[in-house]
Amino acid sequence: MNLSFELYGELIPLAGGERITLVTETAPATVAEALSVLADQCPALQPRLDQCAAVRDTDILLRSDPLPENGHLVLLPPVAGG
């Protein structure tokens, strides 16, 4: 299965780009499993992944939610401002 991650903010320099595509032999069942695969393949992201929102279309997903059928997640880091 192809997993694709679209990254924003501070995640881009950590990953070396705005998008990451990974190929896995078995499809992760949940968002949490997909993020675990990403952390294994891109260790620089691992410390930030717990703080990121995982998004599909306009929906923020829980870590326990099923992975979208297309294997695509958008990852949004927390922002601060005022």
Stockholm file with secondary structure:
# STOCKHOLM 1.0

chainA/1-82         MNLSFELYGELIPLAGGERITLVTETAPATVAEALSVLADQCPALQPRLDQCAAVRDTDILLRSDPLPENGHLVLLPPVAGG
#=GR chainA/1-82 SS CEEEEEECTTHHHHHTSSEEEEECSSCCSBHHHHHHHHHHHCGGGHHHHTTSEEEETTEEECTTSBCCTTCEEEEECCCCCC
#=GC SS_cons        CEEEEEECTTHHHHHTSSEEEEECSSCCSBHHHHHHHHHHHCGGGHHHHTTSEEEETTEEECTTSBCCTTCEEEEECCCCCC
//
